[in-house]
Amino acid sequence: MKRRRFLTTAAALSAGGLVQACRADDREDAGGQGATSLVPPLSVVGLQLYTVRSLMEEDVAATLEAVARVGYTEVEFAGLFGHDPDQVRGWLDASGLTAPAAHIDPSSLAPGRLEATLEDAVTLGHRWLIQAFTPPAERSAGGYRRVAEFLNAAGEAAAPLQVRVGYHNHAFEFEPLEGTHGFDILASELDPEFGDLEIDLHWARVGGADPLALFREYPGRFRLCHVKDLDAQGGMTDVGAGVIEWAAIFAESDQAGLEHAFVEHDNPDDPLASITASYRYLTGS
């Protein structure tokens, strides 16, 4: 996609092209939400760039500009698409965005690769490096303990650079496991001195967890979250178009420890339309 066409599309969306669509999606639904925007709105909203990965593959600089035009001020990376960190940092600065976090391949935190990973993190301004997935072979009690031990070691090494580690959940971490579940093992074993939990609020609900109960059980541990909605059929949808009670969740931000909220949609039909709809709901803009 050429940059001019790319940015023209983003500008049209920001100028109001989705107002009616957003409001139609936000009408009374099975969840009883019925609101056109979050009350009170969020003052700062970030975007997990996995949502716009198809656009990042074509033009990283133009994608970051488009994200900023929507109104986002923070992003969370999910790969640099072959570009040098210094170059990407220049594009971030030019668009007025910051990147407090990134999802990374856990192997990049292993001895031998960790030093280079931390160097790149400092260049890009990352304060968190997040493991986003546990492979099926490691989804045992011992496996989750090994994940936490691995992250603790990386987090201790990263601490002098003011970089922390974190873990992002899906639904499988909440499956019953030896009288507990994987999320509890991770939360208990991950050292809060070095690491945090990035709660994906959609996947937590899909896994049968209550985010408010998790906030009470592990206060202050959730400094980052992923914000994506759940439709009445159990699928993923834009924020505000589903059944998750966002006002109740964000009312407990202090208890949870929330500092950064990243919008995400794993497979949007139209990435720019999706991120605009979610942004408008969360900010009331």
MIPA-606718 format. One line per 5 residues: number of its first residue (from 1); for each residue z, x, y of N, C-alpha, C. Coordinates in steps of 0.02 Angstrom, whole numbers, plus 50000, padded with zeros to 5 digits. Each point is the difference from the previous one (the first is absolute). Layout:
BEGIN
NUM> Z/X/Y/Z/X/Y/Z/X/Y  ...
//
This chain:
BEGIN
1> 50000/50042/49941/50000/49958/50059/50000/50044/50062  49954/49988/50047/49998/50038/50061/50059/49982/50044  50026/50050/50036/50061/49989/50039/49992/49945/50051  49943/49996/50035/49993/49949/50052/50006/49930/49970  49965/49988/49944/50004/49933/49969/50070/49988/49974
6> 50030/50051/49972/50068/49995/49973/50049/49978/50055  49999/50034/50057/50047/49985/50053/49984/49935/50035  49936/49981/50003/49982/49935/50029/50030/49944/49959  49997/50007/49934/50030/49949/49956/50075/49996/50011  50033/50056/50004/50072/50001/50011/50018/49968/50067
11> 49962/50015/50052/50014/49972/50066/49992/49924/50000  49950/49975/49964/49990/49928/49997/50059/49966/49966  50026/50030/49947/50058/49972/49966/50061/50000/50046  50011/50055/50036/50058/50006/50044/49995/49951/50057  49939/49982/50020/49991/49957/50058/50012/49927/49985
16> 50009/49981/49937/50018/49931/49986/49957/49966/49948  49958/50038/49965/49955/49969/49952/50035/49969/49941  50062/50016/49988/50034/49973/49940/50056/49951/50018  50006/49980/50062/50057/49958/50018/50001/49936/49960  49944/49966/49996/49999/49937/49963/50011/50011/49925
21> 49970/50053/49974/50009/50014/49929/50073/50014/49984  50032/50040/50043/50071/50015/49988/50041/49937/50001  49987/49957/50047/50041/49939/50006/49987/49953/49942  49938/49999/49977/49985/49957/49943/50038/50024/49939  50002/50066/49991/50035/50028/49942/50075/49988/50004
26> 50027/49995/50062/50071/49996/50009/50028/49928/50001  49959/49951/49987/50025/49931/49999/50047/49989/49942  50034/49944/50002/50050/49985/49948/49972/50011/49931  50034/50040/49959/49976/50015/49933/50057/49989/49950  49987/50023/49939/50049/49988/49947/50067/50033/50015
31> 49999/50052/50041/50062/50034/50016/50037/49970/50058  49971/49950/50032/50034/49967/50055/50004/50043/50063  49958/50052/50006/50003/50043/50058/49974/49963/50062  49935/49986/50001/49972/49960/50053/49999/50032/50068  50020/50062/50008/50003/50032/50066/49938/50041/50012
36> 49979/50003/50064/49941/50039/50018/50017/50073/50013  50064/50015/50011/50021/50069/50010/50073/50008/49984  50020/50062/49990/50069/50016/49984/50044/49992/50061  50058/49970/49991/50048/49992/50054/50068/50027/49976  50027/50051/50036/49969/50037/50055/49947/50048/49973
41> 49952/50019/50041/49946/50045/49977/50025/50071/49992  49962/50040/49962/50015/50071/49994/49972/50037/50060  50037/50049/50024/49977/50038/50058/49955/50058/49980  50007/50025/49939/49959/50055/49976/49976/49982/49930  49935/50004/49989/49971/49984/49935/49953/50056/49979
46> 50007/50024/49939/49956/50051/49973/49953/49972/49948  49954/50041/49979/49951/49981/49949/49996/50053/49946  50005/49979/49937/49984/50043/49944/49924/50003/49994  49973/50060/50007/49928/50008/50005/49963/49988/49935  50036/49991/49945/49968/49980/49938/49963/49934/50010
51> 50024/49958/50045/49969/49935/50015/49929/50009/50024  49987/50053/50037/49934/50011/50030/49966/50061/49968  50015/50014/49938/49974/50060/49967/49924/50000/49996  49968/49942/49993/49927/49998/49998/49971/50024/50066  50034/49985/50055/49977/50023/50066/50018/50073/50011
56> 50058/50022/49975/50019/50070/50005/49950/50045/49964  49973/49976/49944/49951/50039/49963/49937/50012/50041  49983/49954/50045/49940/50006/50041/50012/50041/50063  50057/49988/50033/50012/50033/50065/50074/49995/50016  50037/50054/49988/50072/49999/50012/50016/49992/50074
61> 49965/50037/50043/50015/49997/50071/49988/49930/50027  49944/49970/49982/49984/49933/50025/50049/49948/49973  50022/50009/49938/50048/49953/49971/50066/50003/50038  50024/50061/50015/50062/50006/50037/49994/49969/50070  49943/50009/50032/49989/49968/50065/50002/49925/49994
66> 49968/49973/49947/49999/49928/49990/50070/49972/49988  50039/50036/49960/50069/49979/49986/50040/49997/50064  49992/50051/50042/50037/50001/50064/49977/49943/50045  49936/49984/50000/49975/49945/50042/50031/49933/49981  50014/49991/49936/50033/49938/49979/50069/49995/50031
71> 50034/50057/50009/50067/50001/50030/50050/50042/49962  49982/50024/49942/50046/50040/49960/50014/50066/50036  50061/50024/49993/50019/50064/50031/50019/50053/49949  50010/49979/49937/50018/50046/49947/49955/49988/49939  49989/50052/49962/49964/49993/49937/50035/50040/49946
76> 49988/49980/49939/50024/50036/49941/49938/50019/49961  49992/50064/49988/49939/50023/49966/50004/49988/49924  49940/49996/49971/49992/49999/49928/49939/50043/49984  50004/50063/50020/49945/50047/49991/49965/50016/50065  49971/50060/50003/49965/50023/50060/49924/50000/49991
81> 49977/49979/49942/49929/49992/49986/49960/50064/50013  50031/50055/49979/49966/50064/50002/50002/50036/50067  50035/49973/50049/50002/50029/50066/50060/50047/50008  49992/50049/50044/50052/50047/50015/50057/49967/50039  50063/50013/49984/50056/49969/50035/49998/50010/50076
86> 49979/50060/50022/49996/50012/50073/49949/49953/50033  49944/49989/49966/49949/49956/50027/50026/49928/50002  50033/49979/49947/50027/49932/49997/50054/49991/50054  50041/50051/50011/50051/49995/50052/49966/49990/50069  49945/50034/50011/49964/49990/50062/49976/49929/50008
91> 49976/49970/49946/49977/49930/50003/50059/49952/50012  50056/50015/49968/50060/49959/50012/50019/50002/50074  50004/50060/50027/50019/50007/50070/49951/49965/50046  49936/50006/49986/49949/49969/50042/50006/49923/50000  50022/49972/49943/50006/49928/49995/50068/49974/50023
96> 50046/50045/50014/50067/49979/50022/50045/49979/49943  49983/50018/49939/50039/49981/49941/50046/50057/49979  50055/49982/49966/50041/50049/49965/50001/49981/49926  50017/50049/49959/50000/49991/49927/50066/50022/49971  50051/49958/50005/50066/50021/49976/50005/50008/49925
101> 49953/49974/49962/50006/50003/49927/49932/50006/49968  50001/50021/49936/49939/50004/49960/50017/49988/49927  49956/49965/49965/50004/49996/49928/49962/50060/49971  50031/50033/49953/49970/50061/49974/50003/50001/49924  49957/50040/49971/50002/50014/49929/50063/50040/49985
106> 50043/49977/49954/50062/50037/49987/49989/50074/49983  49942/50016/49971/49988/50070/49982/49999/50046/50061  49988/49971/50059/49999/50041/50060/50070/50019/50022  50051/49970/49969/50070/50019/50014/50028/50049/49949  49959/50019/49952/50023/50045/49948/50003/50072/50026
111> 50043/50041/49970/50002/50072/50019/49931/50030/49995  49984/50040/50049/49933/50030/50003/49954/49964/50047  50012/49935/50009/49959/49961/50047/50041/49973/50057  50065/49999/49992/50044/49968/50049/49994/50032/50069  49997/50066/50003/49998/50034/50065/49940/49979/50041
116> 49941/49997/49968/49939/49979/50035/50005/49926/50020  50029/49959/49957/50008/49929/50016/50044/49990/50061  50053/50038/50004/50046/49994/50057/49967/50026/50064  49960/50052/49993/49964/50025/50059/49953/49947/50028  49965/49965/49955/49955/49946/50021/50040/49943/50031
121> 50058/49984/49970/50041/49946/50026/50023/50013/50071  50020/50062/50013/50021/50018/50068/49941/49995/50048  49942/50022/49979/49940/49995/50043/49986/49928/50018  50007/49955/49952/49982/49929/50011/50057/49959/50029  50059/50030/50005/50056/49964/50029/50037/49955/49951
126> 49991/50011/49935/50033/49959/49950/50075/50016/49998  50040/49947/49998/50071/50008/49988/50019/49979/49929  49956/49966/49966/50011/49979/49930/49939/50014/49958  50011/50025/49940/49949/50006/49948/50021/49954/49943  49957/49952/49984/50019/49945/49956/49963/50003/49934
131> 50037/49997/49945/49969/49990/49934/49989/49925/49992  49937/49982/49988/49982/49929/50002/49994/49967/49931  50010/50038/49946/49984/49972/49934/50033/50042/49946  50022/49967/49947/50023/50034/49940/49954/49982/49943  49969/50048/49967/49954/49984/49945/50036/49966/49942
136> 49964/49960/49961/50031/49963/49945/50042/50043/49953  49978/50060/49986/50036/50042/49952/50069/50019/50025  50012/49996/50065/50065/50019/50028/50045/49940/50017  49979/49940/49980/50039/49940/50018/50054/49985/49949  50043/50050/49991/50059/49993/49956/50060/50021/50042
141> 50059/49988/49974/50059/50020/50037/49999/50074/50014  49983/50040/49950/49996/50072/50010/49945/50020/50047  49945/49964/49996/49944/50014/50044/50017/49989/50073  50032/49944/50015/50020/49986/50069/50051/50051/50025  50044/50022/49956/50048/50052/50021/49963/50065/50015
146> 49949/50015/49961/49961/50061/50014/49963/49995/50066  49974/49940/50016/49967/49990/50064/50049/50014/50057  50061/49972/49994/50050/50010/50053/50019/50073/50005  50009/50034/49943/50018/50070/50001/49946/50042/50033  49937/49984/49984/49943/50035/50030/49998/49991/50075
151> 50010/49937/50023/50000/49986/50072/50059/50033/50035  50057/50000/49968/50059/50033/50030/49987/50074/50013  49969/50033/49951/49986/50071/50008/49950/50012/50057  49948/49958/50003/49951/50007/50054/50032/49983/50067  50042/49949/50002/50032/49981/50062/50047/50054/50027
156> 50036/50032/49955/50044/50054/50021/49960/50058/50030  49943/50016/49969/49958/50053/50026/49968/49981/50067  49987/49936/50010/49967/49976/50061/50048/49991/50058  50064/49994/49985/50049/49983/50052/50000/50048/50060  49994/50065/49990/50000/50044/50058/49944/49987/50050
161> 49946/49967/49977/49944/49983/50044/50006/49929/50027  50058/49967/49986/50011/49931/50022/49952/49950/49969  49979/50015/49939/49958/49956/49961/50041/49973/49942  49994/49935/49988/50036/49967/49945/49950/49977/49948  50025/49984/49941/49959/49970/49948/50018/49927/49993
166> 49959/49964/49962/50014/49929/49989/49964/49974/49939  50019/49940/49981/49968/49968/49942/49980/49929/50020  49938/49982/49984/49972/49934/50014/49993/49961/49935  50027/49940/49999/50000/49960/49938/49939/49955/49993  49987/49984/49937/49956/49944/49982/50045/49948/49966
171> 49971/49958/49958/50040/49949/49966/50032/50027/49937  49969/50050/49968/50023/50022/49934/50069/50032/50002  50021/50026/50057/50066/50031/50004/50057/49949/49989  49984/49936/50005/50051/49948/49993/50001/49968/49931  49960/50026/49955/50001/49975/49931/50064/50022/49965
176> 50031/49957/49958/50062/50019/49965/49992/50064/49961  50052/50042/50003/49996/50065/49968/50071/50024/49984  50018/49997/49936/50064/50025/49976/50059/49973/50041  49999/49935/50013/50055/49968/50036/49996/50007/50075  49948/50031/50024/49990/50007/50073/49926/49994/50012
181> 49974/50032/50052/49928/50005/50009/49985/50065/50038  49937/50018/50001/49981/50064/50028/50019/50008/50073  49996/49946/50038/50015/50006/50072/50073/50019/50009  50045/49970/49962/50071/50018/50006/50012/50073/49981  49965/50024/49949/50008/50070/49981/49976/50045/50057
186> 49942/49985/50028/49974/50041/50055/50046/49998/50060  50024/49940/50018/50044/49993/50058/50066/50037/49990  50024/50000/49938/50063/50033/49986/49993/50076/49996  49943/50023/49975/49991/50072/49987/49968/50037/50059  49963/49965/50043/49969/50033/50057/50053/50017/50052
191> 50006/50062/50018/50053/50024/50044/49986/49977/50072  50043/49957/50029/49987/49976/50068/50001/50054/50053  50024/50059/49983/49998/50054/50048/49929/50024/50013  49957/49990/49948/49932/50027/50005/49946/49947/49994  50017/49941/49973/49947/49952/49984/50019/49928/50017
196> 49947/49960/50008/50008/49929/50017/49957/49957/49955  50011/49936/50003/49962/49951/49962/49953/49963/50048  49936/50002/49985/49951/49960/50038/49988/49937/49961  50029/49945/50022/49994/49938/49963/49935/49964/50016  49961/49987/49948/49941/49958/50007/50024/49929/49988
201> 50003/49961/50053/50031/49934/49997/49960/49950/49958  49935/50008/49999/49958/49959/49957/50014/50014/49926  49996/50064/49981/50009/50016/49929/50071/49989/49977  50048/50007/50044/50069/49985/49981/50006/49926/49981  49970/49957/50040/50001/49928/49984/49963/49985/49935
206> 49942/50031/49991/49962/49990/49938/50042/50021/49940  50039/50053/50008/50043/50024/49946/50063/49959/49989  50010/49948/50041/50057/49957/49992/50062/50021/50039  49992/50050/50044/50057/50024/50038/50008/49962/50066  50060/49997/50024/50015/49970/50065/50012/50057/50050
211> 49955/50009/50048/50010/50056/50047/50066/49998/50036  50025/49940/50017/50064/49996/50036/50057/50024/49956  49997/49985/49935/50051/50024/49954/49996/50076/49993  49940/50028/50000/49992/50072/49997/50028/50033/50063  49989/49969/50057/50028/50028/50062/50076/50002/49997
216> 50029/49947/49971/50074/49999/49995/50025/50052/49950  49962/50009/49947/50023/50046/49947/49991/50073/50020  49946/50013/50038/49986/50069/50020/49991/50004/50076  50052/49986/50037/49993/49999/50074/49979/50067/50028  49955/49997/50048/49978/50060/50035/49950/50043/49962
221> 49980/49979/49940/49957/50043/49959/49925/49987/50012  49984/49945/50034/49929/49979/50006/49975/50014/50071  49985/50062/50014/49980/50017/50068/49926/49984/50014  49963/49987/49946/49930/49981/50006/49987/49940/49955  49950/49960/50020/49982/49944/49957/49925/49987/50005
226> 49973/49967/49948/49932/49976/50001/50002/49924/50009  49959/49977/50045/49999/49929/50019/49933/49970/49979  50002/49960/49948/49942/49962/49978/50024/49937/49968  49962/49946/50005/50026/49935/49982/49980/49980/49929  50033/49948/49977/49992/49973/49933/49978/49928/50006
231> 49942/49983/49971/49978/49931/50006/50032/49957/49945  49988/49935/50004/50034/49953/49955/49980/50010/49927  49943/50033/49988/49977/50013/49932/50023/50068/49974  50038/50037/50041/50024/50065/49978/49955/50058/50019  49948/49986/50039/49955/50053/50021/50020/50030/50066
236> 49961/50048/50023/50013/50035/50063/49960/49967/50055  50030/49995/50059/49966/49972/50057/50024/50033/50064  49966/49984/50055/50019/50029/50065/50070/49977/50020  50034/50042/50038/50069/49984/50020/50000/49937/50044  50045/49954/49981/50005/49936/50036/49960/49945/49968
241> 49956/50016/49953/49960/49950/49968/50029/49980/49932  50058/50026/49982/50029/49987/49935/50070/49970/50004  50040/50014/49949/50064/49966/49992/50061/50044/50012  49991/50064/50014/50057/50043/50012/50031/49984/50067  50066/49994/50002/50036/49981/50060/50015/50062/50042
246> 49953/50019/50041/50004/50063/50037/50057/50000/50050  50012/49944/50032/50054/49999/50051/50067/50016/49968  50013/49973/49940/50064/50013/49966/50005/50073/49979  49945/50029/49980/50000/50070/49978/50013/50046/50060  49962/49991/50053/50007/50045/50057/50065/49989/50039
251> 50031/49943/49990/50066/49989/50031/50052/50047/49971  49986/50027/49940/50047/50046/49968/49976/50072/50004  49959/50015/50050/49973/50068/50007/50055/50052/50007  50052/49984/50038/50054/50048/50010/50035/50016/49934  50014/49947/49961/50033/50011/49936/49956/50042/49954
256> 49935/49985/49999/49954/50037/49957/49991/50071/50023  50006/50012/50065/49985/50065/50028/49928/50008/50023  49964/49944/50006/49929/50003/50013/49984/50032/50068  49954/50048/49998/49975/50033/50060/49924/49992/50008  49964/49995/49943/49927/49997/50002/49976/49945/49952
261> 49956/49958/50026/49969/49946/49960/49925/50010/50000  49972/50009/49940/49929/50013/49994/49965/49940/49966  49955/49969/50037/49959/49947/49971/49955/50029/49946  49991/49962/49946/49954/50022/49948/49971/49940/49965  49938/50007/49979/49967/49952/49955/49957/50042/49953
266> 50012/49993/49936/49967/50046/49952/49925/49990/49996  49977/49938/50005/49928/49987/49991/49976/49944/50047  50001/50012/50065/49978/49948/50046/49924/49991/49998  49977/49939/50009/49928/49988/50003/49970/50035/50061  50034/49996/50056/49978/50031/50062/50059/50039/50028
271> 50002/50066/49991/50059/50038/50020/50020/49992/50073  49953/50002/50047/50017/49994/50070/50026/49931/50017  49970/49948/49971/50024/49932/50011/50071/49993/49972  50012/50028/49942/50066/49995/49968/50054/50033/50042  49987/50062/50022/50052/50035/50037/50012/49968/50068
276> 49948/49969/50028/50009/49965/50064/50042/49937/49991  49986/49962/49948/50039/49939/49987/50073/50016/49990  50014/50051/49961/50069/50019/49986/50035/50025/50063  49965/50041/50039/50029/50025/50061/50018/49943/50048  49955/49953/50007/50013/49944/50046/50059/49958/49978
281> 50006/49990/49935/50058/49962/49977/50064/50036/50015  50003/50064/49987/50063/50038/50006/50020/50012/50073  49950/50003/50045/50015/50016/50070/49995/49941/50046  49971/49945/49977/49991/49941/50043/49947/50010/50052  49956/50049/49990/49948/50015/50050/49936/49961/49988
//
